[in-house]
Amino acid sequence: MATVTNASEAGRDPRRWWALAALVASMLTLGFDMTILNVALPTMARDLGASTGEQQWMADAYVVVFAALMLPAGLLGDRFGRRRMLITGLGIFLAGSLVGALAGDVNWVVAARAFMGVGGALVTPLALSVLPSLFGPDERTKAIGVISAASALGLPLGPIIGGWLLDHFWWGSVFLVNVPMAAIGVTACVLLLPETRDPASPRVDTLSTALTAGGLGALIYAIIEAPTRGWGDPLVLGMFGAAVALIAALVLRERRVERPMLDMALLADRGFLFNTLAATLVMFVLSGLMFVLPPYLQAVLGNDALGTGVRLLPLMGGLLVASRAAQPVVARFGPRAVVSAGLMVLAFAALLGTRTTVDSGYGFTALWLSITGFGFGFAVVPAMDGALGALPADRAGSGSGLLMTLRQVGAAIGIALLGSLLSDAFRDRLDVTGLPAGAAGTARDSVVAAHIVAEKAGSAHLAASANSAYVHGMTLALLVCGIAALVSALLAAGFLPGTTTARRTGSPQADVAAHTADA
């Protein structure tokens, strides 16, 4: 396979659109993997006996590894060949999916998700970095639109496909569905993608990578385990302390390195800093909501897996519609006004969601979910655009990587923190009076476990208490989301630049499209 080094040469290659199809298959697989898992978690909790904390680890294992390895993965592709590392990433994702499908307990599922995170970290940055070598400037925008649409399409497709699979097969099918798509992607990449490199890129900093993974892992572990062990538990406090020490060491090291992987100096730019905070907050709320909503729709409202997936569509629909409509609104009113307004809408939707009760029904939930989606879309697109526009051309790569990493950190903390808040509130509110100690402990693990115990014990009171306790915990999580969005809106209104920042990146369309789809 000949190496293509410039876009004009690639533009004459008739296979370039087939190669794009390979990248689309790769991004689509990653796009709906997370939303599929969220729909599957209640079923997995029932079949595997997973507590809320273990469900958090199933979701967060992927995100933590993904966030920690994204930057070094991109550098590996630059130095050793993007096609080679993209194929490697798809192969790792495929293998992890197989392990997840065949896993017999929670620990193996968590291990499989972490392994899949390695593959996802390789695929995501490299799929976009290949485009300039495949398409000339006249075709690149169209190609970017296609691959971005594929990534965004995964959001609404995930719940529906996951729900259908769970209604017809066992929970492992949500992992197994990745296998043929990843295999097609590997085959197409081998046959169709040219090899490209950038030997001048910085070397992978092994120590910084280890500090990132260790710091994030310790922080997420402490947040997830605190409701079970207690916030004053020595292990939890030790993990918080280790997280602070490791992340501080990472910041100090990156500030002293000549060519850092995480360019912390970029945070001194007001436009980049506050746009990045807004985008990270969006991921915090979105990921947390996607974790707490499926058990409510499935266990409390009594929907099956497919019905749960379909009922998440108002959130996805609002997000997709608003993200596509945001740019014209920004052109009319300016990015500061639109980002602030989007965050205010998000805060309103979350606070409206706190009015949800066990008897509210799905109609009220669909209302605030739709408003939530609109708030997401109108906040994230101009925030991402503003952050990327603030980057100097010679720091576009490191700045984009820092932005993507911080957003994934926001996602991991959202799942951990909001899930832990819900778990703590659920345990405190659940009435297990009259149950044996073993059954009471099982019921406190999750709302799904409480319903299983209630069914075996024939206790309608326990089932009703579980529903009430879960809704109480969910409304507390929504309250935190609303307050965080409100504070972020005030910060955006006060500190964001009032006009669109002049674009200074080398490939703005690719950057904006990639980050918008990743939202």
N, C-alpha and C positions, 0 to 999 in steps of 0.2 A: 504494500500500500504506500503510494507516494505521499510525502509530506507536503501539505499545502501551507504556504507561508503568507499569502496575501489574498485579500477578498476578491480582487478582480479576476484572478485565476480561478477561484472557487465559483465565481459567478457564471462561468461557462460550463461548469460541470452539471450535467442534467440530473445527477444523483442527489443534488443538494436538497431537494424537497423530500426525497425519501429519507435522507439523513435527518431532516427536521422531524419527520414522523417518528423516528427512533427516539429523538429527544422528547417529543410530545408524550410518547408512551411512558418514558422514564418519569417525567414531571407529573403526569396524571396519577401514576402509581403512588408517588409520594404525597400528592395533593389530597387524596381521599383516605390515605392510611390512618391519619389521626382522627378524622371524624368517624370513620368506621369503628375504630377502637372505642371511642366514647359511647357509641350506641351499644357496643358489645359488653361494656363493663358490667352493667347490671346482670346480664346472663352469666358472665364469667364469675361474678361474685357468688351467684347461686350455685353454679356447678363446681367451682373450685373452693368455695367457702372462704373467699377473700374478704378481709376487713376493708374499711374505708382507706386506712393507711396503705394497705397492700395494693388497692386499686390506684391510689395516687402514685405508687412506685411503678406500676405498669405503664402509666401515662408519662411520668416524668423521667424514667430511665432513658427513653428515646431522646427527650428534649435536652436533658443535661449533656449527654454525650454529643448530640448534634451541635449544641452551642459551643462546647469546649473544642471540638475538632474542626469546625467549619473553616477557620482561617488557615491552620496548617494543612488541611486537605486541599485548599485552593493553591497553596504554595507547592505542594507535592505535584499537582497537575502541571503547574508552570515549569517545574524543573525536570520532571520525568515523563511528561507527555500527558496531555489532557484526555485524549482518547483512551489511553491505557488505564489511567486512574478512574475515568468514568466507568469503564467496563468493570474494573475492580470493585467500584462502589456498588454497581448494580448486582454483581455476583455476591457481595457481602449481604446486601439487602435481601436477595433471594434466599441465601442460606439461613439468615436470621428468621425469615418468614417461615421456612420449613420447620425450624426448631420450634417456633412459636405455635405452629399448627399441631405439632406432635407432643407439645409439652403436657406433662401430667400434673404439675403443681405450679403454684404461684411463682416460686423462685426461678423455675425454668422460663416462665413467661417474661419475668423481669429481665433475665439474662438475654433472652431473645430480642426484647425491645432495645436493650442497650447495644447489642450487636447490630441491629437494624439502624440505630443512630449513627454508627460508624459509616455504614453505606450511604445513608441520607446526607451526611456531611460531605462526602465525596461527590455525590451526584448534583446537589443543588447549585453550588457555585460554578462547577465545571460545565454543566449543561448550557449556561448562559455565556460562559467565556469562549465556547466553541463557535458561537454564531458569527463573530466578525471574520473568521477564516472561511466560513461557508458562503456568506452572502456579501455582495457589494452594498454600498450605501443606498442605492436605489431600491434594493429588495429587503434590506435589513429590518426596516420598520415593520413591514408586513410579517416577516418571520418572527420578530419579537412579539407582535400582536397575537400570532397563532399560539406560541408557546405560553404566553401569559394567560390566554383564554383557557388553555388546557389546565394550567395550574389552578385557576380560579374555578373551573368546572368541577374540580375535585371536591370543593366545599359542599355544594348541594348533592352531588352524586354519592358521596361517602355515606351519609345517613340512610339513603334509600337502598343502596346496594347492600350495606351492612345489615339493615333491617330485613331485607328479603332473604339474605343468606342465613340469618339466625332463625328465621321462621321455617326454613326448609332443611337446614343442616345443623351440625354441631358448631360450637363457638369457634373451633379451630379454623373453620372455613373463612373467617375474616382475615386470617393470615395467609391461608392457602391461595386466595384470590390474587395475591401479589405475585405468586410464582410464575404463571404463564406470561403476565405482562412484563415482569423483569427479564424473563428469558427471551422474549421478543426484543426487548430493548438491547440486551447483550448481543444477540445475533445481528441486529441491524447496525449497532455500533461497530462491530467487528467488520462487517461487509461494506459499510457505507461511509463511516466517518473518517476524515483525514486526521493525521496526527499533527498536533501543534505543540510548541513549547515556548517558554520565555526564560532562557538560561540566566537572564539578568535579575530575576526576581529574588527577594531575600531568602536566605536559608530558613528551614523550619527550626524554630527555637524549641527544643525538646523540654527545657526547664520551664519556659513560659506556658507551654501546653500542659505540662503536669500541674503547675500552679493553678491554671484555669480550671482544669477538671477537678482537682482536689478541693479548691475553694468552693466551687459550685456544688459539688457532691456533698461536702460537709454541711453547707447552708441548707440545702434541700432536705438532707437527712434530719437535721435538727428540727426544721419546721414540721415535717411529716410525723416524726416520732413524739413531738412534744405533747399532743393531746392524750396519747396513751401513757407515756412515761411520766408526764408532768413537766411544766416549763422550768421547774427548779431542779430537775433530775441532773445529777453530775454528768452523765453521758451527753445529755442535750446541751447543757452549758458548755461542756468541753468541745462539742462540735461547733457551736456558735463561735467560741473563741478561736478554734482552728480555722474556721471559715474567714474570720476577720484577719487573722495573721497571714493566711495564704493569699487572700485577695490583696492585702496591703503589700506583701512581698511582690506580687505580680505587677502592681502599679509602679512600685519603685524600680523594678527591673526594666519595665517597658519605657519608663521615662529616661533611663540611662543608655538604652541600646540605640545605636546609630540608625538602624532600620527596623523599627519595632513592628511586631505583628499587630498589636493593639495600640494604635497611635493615640494615647491619652491626651496629647497636646491639642487635639482637635476639639476637645470639650471646652476649650477656652473661647471658642467662637460661639457667640450668643445664639445665632441662628441655628447652628448645628446642634448645640446643647439642648435647647428647649424644643426643637422639632423632634429630636431623638427621644426626649422624655415623653412627649405626647405619643409618639409611635410605640414606645415601649409600654406605656400605660394601656394602649389599645390591646396589645397582645396579652398583657396581664389580665384584663377583664375578659377578653374573648376566650382565652384558654381556660380560665377559671369557670366561666359560665358553661362552656362545653363539657366541663367535668361534672358540675352539679346538676345540670338540667336533665340529662337522660334518666337518672334514677327517679326524679320527680315525675317525669312523663310516664315512665314505665311502672314503677312500684306504687306511686301514690295515685296517679290518675288511671292506672290499670290498662295501659296500652300495650300491645305486643311490640316486638322489636321493630318491625316495619312501620307500624303506626307511630312509634317514637321518632324514627328517622324522618318520616313525612312531616311531623309536627315541628321539627326544627327548621323547616324550609322558610318560614317568615323571617327568621334571623338571617339566614343565608341570602334570601332574596333582597332584603333591605340593604345588606352589605354590598352586594354586587351592583344593584341599581345605583346606589349613592356613590360608589367608587367610580362608576362610569360617568356620572353627572357632575362630579366634583370640579373638574378642571374648568368648565365654562363659568361656574359660580365663582371660582377663584379669580378668573379673569375680570369678573364684574366687581367683586367686593374686596379682593385682596386675600392673601393667605392667612394673615393673622385673624381676620374676622371669621373666615370659614373654619379654621382649626378650632378657634374658641367656641364658635357656635356648635360645631360637631360634638365637642366635648360636653357642652351644656346639654345638648339633646341626649347624649349618652347618660349624663348624670340624671336627667329627668326620667329617662326610661328605667334606669336602675332603681331610683326612688319610687317610681310607680310600681315596679315589680315587688317592692317590699310590702305592698298592700295585698299581695296574693295570700289567700287562705286555702285550707283544704277543700272548701266548698266553692272556690272561685270558678272552677271549670276551665276548659282549654281556651275559650274565647277571650278571656281577659289576658291569659298568658300570651296568646298569639298577638294581641295588641301591643303589649310592651316589648315583646320580642322583635316585632317589625320596627318599632321606634328605635330599639337598641341597634339594629342593623343599619339604619340610616345614620345614626350618630357615629358608628364605627366608620362607615364609608366616607362621610364628609370630614372626619378628623384625620384619617390615616393617609389619604392620597396627598393632600397639600403638605402634611407634616413630612412625609417621605420625600416629596419633591423639594421642599425647602431645605431639608437636611442634606440631601445630595447636591443641591445647587450651591450650598455653602462651601463645598470642598474644592480646594485648589486642584488643578489638573494633575500635578505630580503626586497628589496624595489621595486620588480618587479610589484606588484599590484598597488601601488601608482604611480609609474612612468608611467605605461601603461595608467592609468586613466588620468594623467596629459597630456600625449601625445594626447589621444583621445579628451579630453576636448579642448585643444588648437586648434586642427584641426577643430573641430566644430565651435569654435569661428572664425577661419579663414573663414569658409564657410559663417557664418552669416554676417561678415563684408564685404566679397566679394559681396554678394547679395546687401547689403545696400549701400556700397560705389560706386560700379560700376553702380548699378541701379540709384543711385542719380545723379552721374555724367552724365549718359545718359539722365535722365529726365531734368536736368538743361540745357544741350546743346540742347535738342529737343525743349524746350520752347523758347529758345533764337532764334533758327533758323527758327521756323515755321512761315510762312507768313500768317497771318489771316486778311490781309487788306480787308475791305469791309464786313466783317462778323459782325453780331450783337454781343454785348458784351457777352451774354449768350452762343451763339454758339462758339465764340472764346475761352471762358474759357473752354468749354467742349472739344474742339479740342486740347487744350494744355495738357489735362490730359494724353493722350497716343496716340501712332500712330494708334491703333485700333479705338479710339474715333474720331481721326481726319478723318479717312477713312469713318466712319459712317456719320459724319457731311458733308463731301465732297459729299457722295452719295445722301444725302437728299437735299443738296443745288445744286447738279448738277455741282460741281466745280472741273474740272480736274486739275486746277492749285493748289488747296488746297491738293488734293491727291498727286500730284507730289512733292509739298513742304514738305508734311509729310514724304514721302519716303526719300527725300534728307536729311531732318533734322534728321531722325532716323539713317540713315547710318552715318551721321556726328557724332552723339552721340556714336554710336557703335564703330567707329574707335578711338574716344578719350578713351573709356573704354579699347580697345585693346592696345592702346599706354601705358596706365598705367600698364596693365598686362605685356607688353614687358619690360618696364623699371624695374618693380619690379622683374621679372624673371632674368633680366641681373644683377641687383645688388645682388640678391641671389646667382647667379652662381659665381660671383666674391668672395663673402663671403665664399661660399662652397670651392672654389679652394684655398682660403687663409687659412682657419681655420679648415676644416674637417680633421680628422685623415686619413693618407694615406693608412692604411691597415685595414682589417676587424677586428672589435672589438671582442674579445673572448666573447662567449655567457655566460651570467651569470644569466639568468632568469630561473625560475623553469620549464616553459612550453614554450620553444621558438617557436615551430611549431605553437602552438595555437595563440601566440601573433602575429607572422608575418603574418599568414594566415588571422587572423581577421582584422588586419590593412590594408593588401593589398586589401582584398575584400571591405573594407569600403572606399577605395580610389575612 
